[in-house]
């Protein structure tokens, strides 16, 4: 069983590349004010890493300025049908995400190509830099990355992970962590995009995952 840890990435030796770490961030943005909280946890089993972030804005407010669009070199490298099956099966039933009581079932998510591209760009950036963080290239956030990909959002969220072998394993890890679970069960989110970037022998982790969730304006 792994020990609890914050979202800040701790570099591990190549011998530890199988471990899982998870973290989450919640940002609520309204009238230019931002509140943020950070949580993190690690789990055993199919060892790897995960993290979440969410930004919720008023219908007329997009607090993240536009940044230069990323140009991901690959597609998401995931099975879209399997991803939606796992995510929507989780959302279809009431769920105890921990700390807030049982959350009600929520409508299914749909796949969104713009959020997929935002996810691909961030997974590629994490893998290329061998780092695990919601803060990406040039200080970007999930909101700026979604905007740069062309998604005009009212609310947007992000779960990140590293080390899990497949879609089922990474979604199971997120559902086992309160912050990640609440992102997946968030009633405001209607769109989704998931990306996987395989690691190399020089990386800390064997896989790098990003899930971006959103609701358009």
Backbone bond lengths (Angstrom), bond angles and torsions (degrees), N, CA, C in turn:
res aa  C-N    CA-C-N  psi(-1)  N-CA   C-N-CA  omega(-1)  CA-C   N-CA-C  phi
1 X - - - 1.466 - - 1.520 109.39 -
2 X 1.288 116.89 129.68 1.457 120.60 -179.38 1.514 110.46 -79.40
3 X 1.304 117.07 158.11 1.454 121.28 178.86 1.512 110.58 -86.10
4 X 1.347 116.03 158.11 1.453 120.95 178.03 1.519 109.98 -69.35
5 X 1.368 115.31 144.82 1.454 119.11 179.88 1.517 109.35 -151.06
6 X 1.317 116.63 162.26 1.450 121.17 176.36 1.507 109.58 -81.45
7 X 1.371 114.92 177.23 1.455 119.19 -177.08 1.507 112.88 -71.60
8 X 1.318 118.10 -17.18 1.460 118.48 -177.73 1.523 109.92 -66.04
9 X 1.315 114.89 130.33 1.457 121.30 -172.08 1.524 111.40 -72.07
10 X 1.329 115.25 129.27 1.458 121.12 172.53 1.518 107.67 -104.82
11 X 1.331 116.38 119.86 1.461 119.84 -178.72 1.517 109.67 -63.57
12 X 1.313 115.75 136.59 1.450 120.69 -179.27 1.515 109.66 -121.15
13 X 1.314 115.45 157.30 1.455 119.85 177.56 1.521 109.69 -70.30
14 X 1.334 116.48 162.97 1.452 119.90 179.43 1.519 111.18 -61.54
15 X 1.306 116.94 -26.87 1.461 119.98 179.26 1.514 111.49 -66.87
16 X 1.347 117.49 -20.39 1.455 121.60 -178.29 1.524 112.28 -98.93
17 X 1.328 118.93 14.07 1.451 121.03 -171.88 1.516 112.58 -63.76
18 X 1.326 119.88 -11.89 1.455 120.74 179.39 1.507 114.56 -84.81
19 X 1.328 120.24 -5.88 1.453 121.09 -172.79 1.524 113.38 -75.73
20 X 1.352 115.26 156.14 1.468 122.34 177.69 1.523 109.05 -111.15
21 X 1.317 117.46 137.82 1.464 122.26 171.89 1.511 107.84 -134.33
22 X 1.320 118.33 143.17 1.454 119.67 -179.14 1.516 110.99 -132.59
23 X 1.332 116.62 153.32 1.459 121.79 178.80 1.507 110.03 -158.29
24 X 1.324 116.97 159.95 1.458 118.87 177.73 1.506 111.31 -145.54
25 X 1.306 115.36 154.36 1.463 123.04 176.86 1.514 107.81 -133.16
26 X 1.313 116.87 140.32 1.458 121.05 175.24 1.509 108.81 -125.48
27 X 1.314 117.06 123.43 1.457 122.00 175.37 1.515 108.57 -123.00
28 X 1.310 116.98 130.00 1.454 120.79 172.96 1.517 106.75 -115.62
29 X 1.307 116.34 125.47 1.450 121.50 -173.94 1.516 108.95 -116.99
30 X 1.321 116.82 125.10 1.461 121.01 177.62 1.510 108.22 -152.13
31 X 1.313 116.50 130.37 1.463 122.50 178.00 1.520 111.51 51.28
32 X 1.313 116.60 36.73 1.452 121.18 175.08 1.512 114.65 83.89
33 X 1.333 119.05 -1.97 1.465 121.12 -179.64 1.516 108.70 -98.29
34 X 1.317 116.85 143.88 1.461 120.68 -179.84 1.516 109.79 -130.55
35 X 1.327 115.87 136.48 1.450 122.69 174.23 1.513 106.59 -119.90
36 X 1.299 117.52 138.84 1.460 119.80 -178.83 1.514 110.36 -136.21
37 X 1.312 116.17 143.60 1.460 121.46 173.04 1.509 107.88 -135.48
38 X 1.304 116.28 147.95 1.447 121.73 -177.72 1.514 109.03 -123.16
39 X 1.326 116.25 134.49 1.450 119.79 173.02 1.509 108.23 -134.88
40 X 1.307 117.79 159.74 1.449 119.32 177.74 1.509 111.20 -157.00
41 X 1.329 116.08 152.82 1.453 120.89 177.62 1.510 108.84 -158.41
42 X 1.316 116.28 158.14 1.454 121.19 175.18 1.512 108.60 -123.25
43 X 1.314 116.28 155.25 1.447 120.10 179.05 1.506 111.15 -138.08
44 X 1.327 115.22 163.73 1.449 119.78 178.22 1.515 110.78 -90.93
45 X 1.306 116.82 -157.32 1.449 120.16 179.94 1.509 110.97 83.81
46 X 1.351 114.57 -134.10 1.469 118.95 178.72 1.512 107.43 -73.40
47 X 1.315 117.16 86.07 1.450 122.00 -168.31 1.516 113.67 -63.91
48 X 1.336 118.22 137.45 1.456 126.90 -177.15 1.525 110.22 -174.17
49 X 1.329 123.11 -155.69 1.460 124.29 179.70 1.506 113.79 -137.97
50 X 1.334 119.47 145.60 1.457 120.68 176.74 1.516 112.36 -143.93
51 X 1.330 117.59 155.12 1.462 122.56 177.63 1.513 110.57 -155.54
52 X 1.345 116.87 156.42 1.459 120.07 179.31 1.509 112.55 -132.48
53 X 1.315 115.54 154.63 1.459 122.62 171.52 1.508 108.21 -147.16
54 X 1.327 116.67 145.09 1.458 119.72 175.20 1.505 109.31 -139.92
55 X 1.296 116.91 140.16 1.458 122.47 174.22 1.514 107.55 -127.66
56 X 1.316 116.89 125.72 1.454 121.41 -179.43 1.511 108.08 -119.89
57 X 1.309 117.09 124.93 1.458 121.34 -176.56 1.510 110.37 -121.51
58 X 1.316 116.49 156.65 1.447 121.22 172.97 1.514 109.78 -63.19
59 X 1.321 116.37 158.50 1.460 120.90 -173.86 1.522 112.26 -57.64
60 X 1.327 117.05 -29.12 1.461 119.49 -178.12 1.515 112.35 -105.25
61 X 1.333 116.99 10.35 1.460 120.79 -175.20 1.512 110.92 -122.18
62 X 1.319 116.35 125.07 1.459 122.13 169.89 1.514 105.51 -122.63
63 X 1.324 116.83 101.83 1.459 121.07 -170.52 1.514 113.23 -77.48
64 X 1.326 118.23 -12.88 1.456 120.57 -178.36 1.519 110.28 -94.70
65 X 1.341 118.78 121.09 1.457 120.19 177.18 1.518 110.77 -68.81
66 X 1.316 115.89 156.25 1.459 119.99 179.29 1.522 110.00 -68.01
67 X 1.320 116.21 145.29 1.460 121.59 174.77 1.516 107.39 -125.62
68 X 1.311 115.76 168.15 1.458 119.54 179.79 1.522 109.92 -57.58
69 X 1.311 116.39 132.73 1.457 120.94 -177.84 1.522 110.49 -62.49
70 X 1.330 115.17 137.95 1.450 119.19 175.37 1.526 108.69 -77.77
71 X 1.304 116.50 156.57 1.461 120.77 178.51 1.519 108.47 -125.75
72 X 1.345 116.44 78.06 1.456 120.02 -178.69 1.523 110.80 -57.29
73 X 1.314 115.68 143.29 1.459 120.17 -175.83 1.517 112.20 -88.33
74 X 1.327 117.70 -12.51 1.454 120.70 -177.68 1.514 109.99 -138.22
75 X 1.329 116.49 170.66 1.454 121.08 171.31 1.517 108.11 -81.95
76 X 1.327 115.63 -173.98 1.457 119.54 -171.67 1.522 113.94 -69.84
77 X 1.331 118.89 -18.11 1.471 122.93 177.88 1.520 112.55 60.55
78 X 1.337 116.84 28.51 1.458 120.77 175.92 1.527 108.70 -126.38
79 X 1.319 115.44 160.56 1.458 122.06 175.06 1.524 107.58 -82.00
80 X 1.329 116.57 108.61 1.465 120.57 -175.42 1.521 110.96 -61.27
81 X 1.330 117.34 -45.35 1.459 120.60 -178.56 1.526 111.29 -60.97
82 X 1.333 116.73 -43.36 1.464 120.18 179.61 1.524 111.13 -66.68
83 X 1.336 116.33 -38.78 1.463 120.08 178.58 1.516 110.95 -60.80
84 X 1.327 116.71 -49.85 1.465 120.03 -179.74 1.524 111.16 -65.40
85 X 1.316 117.10 -34.80 1.461 119.80 178.00 1.525 110.88 -61.46
86 X 1.328 116.86 -46.84 1.466 120.54 -178.90 1.530 111.46 -68.31
87 X 1.325 116.94 -45.29 1.465 119.90 -179.43 1.523 111.23 -63.61
88 X 1.313 116.85 -45.52 1.461 119.90 -175.03 1.518 112.79 -76.33
89 X 1.333 117.24 -26.82 1.462 119.27 171.97 1.523 109.94 -64.63
90 X 1.329 116.31 -38.44 1.468 120.21 177.81 1.523 110.97 -66.27
91 X 1.321 117.45 -41.53 1.460 121.96 -177.21 1.530 112.84 -75.35
92 X 1.319 117.77 -16.56 1.463 121.72 -173.38 1.518 114.04 -77.28
93 X 1.325 117.08 -11.25 1.466 120.37 -177.66 1.524 109.82 -129.58
94 X 1.346 118.09 150.97 1.468 119.72 174.31 1.524 109.54 -57.29
95 X 1.336 115.82 146.08 1.467 118.95 -173.63 1.521 110.18 -144.07
96 X 1.327 114.98 134.85 1.464 121.29 174.02 1.522 108.00 -88.91
97 X 1.329 116.37 106.21 1.461 120.68 179.89 1.524 112.02 -90.41
98 X 1.330 116.93 -0.01 1.452 120.34 177.97 1.508 112.92 90.22
99 X 1.320 116.62 126.54 1.460 121.52 172.71 1.510 116.00 85.60
100 X 1.326 118.76 -18.20 1.465 120.25 -177.33 1.516 112.28 -127.33
101 X 1.313 118.00 12.13 1.448 120.49 -176.64 1.522 111.20 79.87
102 X 1.312 115.39 -175.12 1.457 120.34 -178.40 1.521 110.83 -77.99
103 X 1.317 115.52 126.63 1.458 121.16 178.08 1.520 109.24 -87.87
104 X 1.330 118.18 142.23 1.466 120.29 -178.67 1.525 112.00 -72.18
105 X 1.316 115.25 160.25 1.460 120.10 172.14 1.524 109.23 -62.16
106 X 1.316 116.16 149.07 1.465 121.56 -177.89 1.531 109.28 -132.01
107 X 1.335 117.32 159.84 1.466 120.41 -177.70 1.526 112.56 -61.97
108 X 1.324 116.77 159.35 1.470 120.50 -178.45 1.523 112.74 -68.41
109 X 1.317 114.46 153.09 1.462 122.12 174.05 1.524 110.05 -85.30
110 X 1.315 116.08 156.39 1.455 121.87 172.18 1.532 107.99 -116.83
111 X 1.319 116.22 159.10 1.467 121.31 179.20 1.521 109.40 -81.34
112 X 1.335 116.43 140.87 1.455 121.24 179.54 1.526 109.02 -131.05
113 X 1.333 116.50 123.50 1.465 121.00 -175.61 1.521 112.50 -65.66
114 X 1.332 117.94 -33.30 1.466 120.22 -179.73 1.524 110.89 -69.91
115 X 1.332 117.36 -42.20 1.464 119.74 176.76 1.524 110.68 -67.59
116 X 1.333 116.68 -34.11 1.466 119.89 174.50 1.527 110.44 -59.12
117 X 1.330 117.34 -44.72 1.458 120.23 -179.57 1.523 111.84 -65.97
118 X 1.338 117.16 -37.46 1.466 119.92 175.35 1.525 110.20 -61.95
119 X 1.339 116.38 -40.35 1.462 121.35 179.21 1.525 111.27 -67.33
120 X 1.329 116.75 -44.01 1.469 120.73 179.60 1.524 110.85 -59.20
121 X 1.331 115.76 -47.12 1.459 119.20 -178.92 1.515 112.78 -59.46
122 X 1.351 117.01 -39.33 1.464 118.82 -177.72 1.528 111.40 -75.21
123 X 1.330 117.63 -39.48 1.470 119.08 176.61 1.524 110.97 -61.73
124 X 1.327 116.66 -41.15 1.465 119.63 178.52 1.523 111.27 -64.79
125 X 1.334 116.26 -38.58 1.467 119.61 179.85 1.529 110.60 -66.71
126 X 1.343 117.28 -43.65 1.465 119.56 178.89 1.524 110.77 -61.57
127 X 1.336 116.84 -45.04 1.465 119.82 -179.15 1.528 111.21 -64.01
128 X 1.333 116.64 -44.26 1.465 120.27 -177.73 1.517 112.07 -64.25
129 X 1.343 116.45 -31.57 1.465 121.09 -178.71 1.524 112.90 -100.66
130 X 1.339 116.65 1.31 1.460 122.58 -178.59 1.527 110.67 48.18
131 X 1.325 115.32 50.03 1.457 120.86 -178.89 1.512 109.77 -134.77
132 X 1.329 116.01 160.92 1.463 122.25 -175.06 1.517 107.57 -131.05
133 X 1.327 117.15 99.93 1.459 120.27 -172.65 1.520 110.39 -161.90
134 X 1.343 115.83 150.66 1.463 120.24 171.57 1.527 111.11 -76.56
135 X 1.308 117.36 -23.00 1.461 120.98 177.79 1.519 108.33 -81.59
136 X 1.338 116.37 120.46 1.453 120.45 -173.64 1.509 113.92 -108.92
137 X 1.315 116.29 -150.95 1.458 122.91 -177.21 1.517 111.21 -55.81
138 X 1.338 116.14 132.90 1.468 122.94 178.80 1.526 112.44 57.04
139 X 1.338 116.57 29.90 1.455 120.58 177.94 1.510 114.31 76.43
140 X 1.325 118.22 18.87 1.461 121.23 -176.77 1.520 112.04 -66.29
141 X 1.339 115.09 153.92 1.460 123.03 174.78 1.520 108.31 -115.13
142 X 1.329 116.54 173.75 1.457 119.04 176.75 1.524 111.04 -57.78
143 X 1.332 117.49 -36.76 1.457 120.34 179.75 1.514 112.83 -65.95
144 X 1.330 116.95 -45.03 1.466 119.37 -179.91 1.525 111.23 -68.03
145 X 1.337 116.08 -34.72 1.471 118.37 178.78 1.527 111.45 -68.50
146 X 1.334 117.06 -40.09 1.466 119.84 177.44 1.527 110.52 -64.55
147 X 1.330 116.29 -42.45 1.464 120.50 178.26 1.523 110.84 -61.94
148 X 1.329 116.84 -44.67 1.461 121.10 -179.59 1.523 112.06 -62.99
149 X 1.328 116.56 -29.73 1.465 120.44 178.87 1.525 112.15 -80.14
150 X 1.341 116.59 -4.60 1.456 120.25 177.05 1.505 115.13 99.74
151 X 1.342 117.66 10.45 1.466 121.41 -178.73 1.526 108.90 -95.15
152 X 1.327 116.99 111.94 1.468 121.88 177.25 1.521 107.72 -85.22
153 X 1.327 115.96 105.13 1.455 119.71 -168.32 1.515 114.26 -107.58
154 X 1.329 113.06 149.13 1.453 121.18 167.15 1.526 109.50 -95.18
155 X 1.313 116.39 -38.18 1.464 121.56 174.19 1.518 108.31 -143.49
156 X 1.327 115.26 149.72 1.461 120.25 -178.00 1.521 109.08 -151.34
157 X 1.311 116.67 146.05 1.462 121.38 179.77 1.515 110.73 -143.54
158 X 1.320 115.85 164.68 1.467 120.43 -176.94 1.521 111.02 -147.19
159 X 1.315 116.33 134.23 1.460 123.53 166.72 1.522 106.84 -114.09
160 X 1.319 118.27 135.69 1.459 120.68 173.28 1.522 109.71 -122.22
161 X 1.313 115.30 156.72 1.457 120.53 -177.74 1.513 109.73 -156.42
162 X 1.322 115.53 161.27 1.464 120.13 175.49 1.517 109.64 -151.98
163 X 1.317 115.89 135.58 1.452 121.68 173.83 1.509 116.02 106.08
164 X 1.337 118.39 -21.42 1.462 119.95 -178.51 1.526 110.47 -70.70
165 X 1.328 115.66 145.59 1.465 119.17 -171.44 1.520 113.91 -79.60
166 X 1.365 118.28 -27.29 1.459 118.74 -175.96 1.524 110.75 -155.15
167 X 1.342 115.03 177.20 1.464 121.05 -176.96 1.523 111.16 -59.24
168 X 1.323 117.43 -44.80 1.462 120.38 -178.89 1.524 111.29 -59.30
169 X 1.329 116.81 -42.35 1.464 120.56 -177.89 1.518 112.01 -68.14
170 X 1.333 117.54 -41.47 1.460 118.72 -177.00 1.523 111.04 -71.36
171 X 1.325 117.97 -38.74 1.465 119.32 178.39 1.518 110.52 -68.32
172 X 1.333 117.69 -37.58 1.463 120.37 175.85 1.525 111.02 -61.29
173 X 1.333 117.30 -40.09 1.465 120.64 178.68 1.522 110.70 -64.69
174 X 1.317 117.79 -43.00 1.463 120.49 178.03 1.524 111.69 -63.36
175 X 1.327 116.88 -41.84 1.465 119.78 -178.96 1.522 112.02 -66.82
176 X 1.322 117.14 -22.97 1.464 121.10 179.58 1.521 112.73 -83.45
177 X 1.330 117.92 -3.40 1.466 122.51 -179.54 1.525 109.25 -116.93
178 X 1.337 118.43 129.02 1.469 120.51 -172.94 1.521 115.47 -53.16
179 X 1.332 117.85 -49.04 1.455 119.58 -176.65 1.512 113.03 -65.42
180 X 1.329 116.46 -42.23 1.461 120.76 179.54 1.520 110.60 -67.19
181 X 1.326 115.34 -41.64 1.459 121.36 179.02 1.525 110.75 -60.80
182 X 1.337 116.97 -43.56 1.465 119.76 -179.96 1.523 111.33 -64.41
183 X 1.324 117.92 -35.65 1.463 119.57 174.82 1.530 110.78 -60.86
184 X 1.333 116.68 -48.06 1.464 120.41 -179.01 1.522 111.27 -63.26
185 X 1.334 117.98 -35.46 1.467 122.45 -177.89 1.526 112.69 -91.44
186 X 1.313 118.20 5.25 1.468 120.60 -176.20 1.530 109.90 -65.03
187 X 1.332 118.13 124.52 1.470 120.20 -176.67 1.519 114.10 -69.27
188 X 1.324 117.94 -17.48 1.458 119.98 -177.68 1.525 112.57 -78.32
189 X 1.326 117.26 -22.96 1.458 119.92 -175.69 1.529 111.32 -81.68
190 X 1.336 115.85 133.16 1.466 121.48 178.25 1.530 112.09 -124.96
191 X 1.333 117.56 -20.69 1.464 122.72 -177.46 1.526 110.62 -114.52
192 X 1.329 116.35 154.06 1.467 119.99 -179.40 1.520 110.86 -149.89
193 X 1.330 114.63 156.27 1.455 122.23 172.46 1.514 108.60 -154.17
194 X 1.310 117.79 128.78 1.466 122.74 -178.46 1.520 109.22 -119.37
195 X 1.323 116.19 141.54 1.466 120.83 178.18 1.518 110.70 -132.70
196 X 1.306 115.30 146.02 1.463 123.90 174.12 1.519 108.52 -126.44
197 X 1.323 115.89 129.10 1.463 121.76 172.31 1.526 108.07 -120.15
198 X 1.328 118.57 114.91 1.462 120.02 178.48 1.528 111.12 -64.12
199 X 1.324 115.76 143.76 1.447 120.92 175.34 1.522 111.07 -84.01
200 X 1.314 115.37 175.09 1.462 121.86 176.19 1.522 108.76 -117.47
201 X 1.317 116.31 178.70 1.465 120.38 -179.62 1.524 112.31 -64.55
202 X 1.325 117.66 -18.78 1.466 120.52 -179.99 1.525 112.60 -92.54
203 X 1.340 117.55 -4.76 1.465 121.13 -179.91 1.519 112.12 -86.25
204 X 1.323 115.19 155.92 1.459 120.99 174.50 1.523 111.09 -66.29
205 X 1.330 116.74 -39.13 1.459 121.73 -176.16 1.520 111.48 -118.38
206 X 1.323 115.34 156.54 1.467 120.77 -178.65 1.522 112.93 -83.87
207 X 1.340 117.75 -20.96 1.461 121.98 179.69 1.522 109.39 -143.09
208 X 1.343 115.90 152.18 1.465 122.39 179.29 1.526 107.82 -132.14
209 X 1.334 116.52 118.89 1.460 122.59 -172.79 1.529 111.16 -115.77
210 X 1.333 116.30 143.52 1.461 121.68 170.74 1.524 108.69 -139.57
211 X 1.329 116.09 127.29 1.464 123.10 173.25 1.520 107.66 -113.48
212 X 1.322 117.40 123.38 1.461 121.69 176.29 1.524 108.19 -114.25
213 X 1.329 115.41 131.24 1.463 123.39 -179.00 1.516 108.82 -120.32
214 X 1.319 118.06 146.91 1.457 118.19 -178.95 1.511 114.40 -162.33
215 X 1.312 114.10 168.71 1.462 123.41 168.79 1.520 106.75 -131.00
216 X 1.333 117.74 129.11 1.463 119.54 -178.99 1.515 111.83 -76.06
217 X 1.319 115.76 163.31 1.454 121.00 175.17 1.518 110.00 -68.28
